[in-house]
Amino acid sequence: MGVLFLVEWQRGNLPAAFAIPGGVGDILVGISAPIVAFSLGKSGALGWAAALTWNALGLADLVFAVSVGTLAGPTFILNSYLFIIPALLVPIAVILHLSAIVLLTRGIRQRFRTI
C-alpha cells in the first residue's frame, strides 16, 4: 500500500503530508515483515520480542496514517478508489496486528509455564 500512496502523491491525487509518511511507514513495515518472521522462528526470546515490537510499530503506523489522513482532509480518499483503504484494509490490518499480539503473548505465557 505504501508504494501506492507514493505513486498517487506523484500523480497529484494525495497530499504529501499524508502520502510520504504513510507510504514510507507501510513500506518499512512490509519490508521488515519477512525478517521478523524469520527471527521469530530462529531467535527464541529475541524473535518473540522482535515480533511483538514489529506488530506494535505496525499498529502505530496505521494510527499515524489514519490520523494524518484525517487531518489532511479525507475528501481526497473519499473521492477516489482509495476509499477502500480506510473502509476495509485498515480495519483488517488492525485486527491482524492485534491478533498476532494476543497470540504472541499467549505463546510466551505458555512457554514460561512449562519451564
PyMOL commands that set and color helices and strands:
alter all, ss='L'
color gray80, all
select helices_A, chain A and resi 2-10+16-42+45-72+75-78+81-114
alter helices_A, ss='H'
color red, helices_A
deselect
rebuild
show_as cartoon
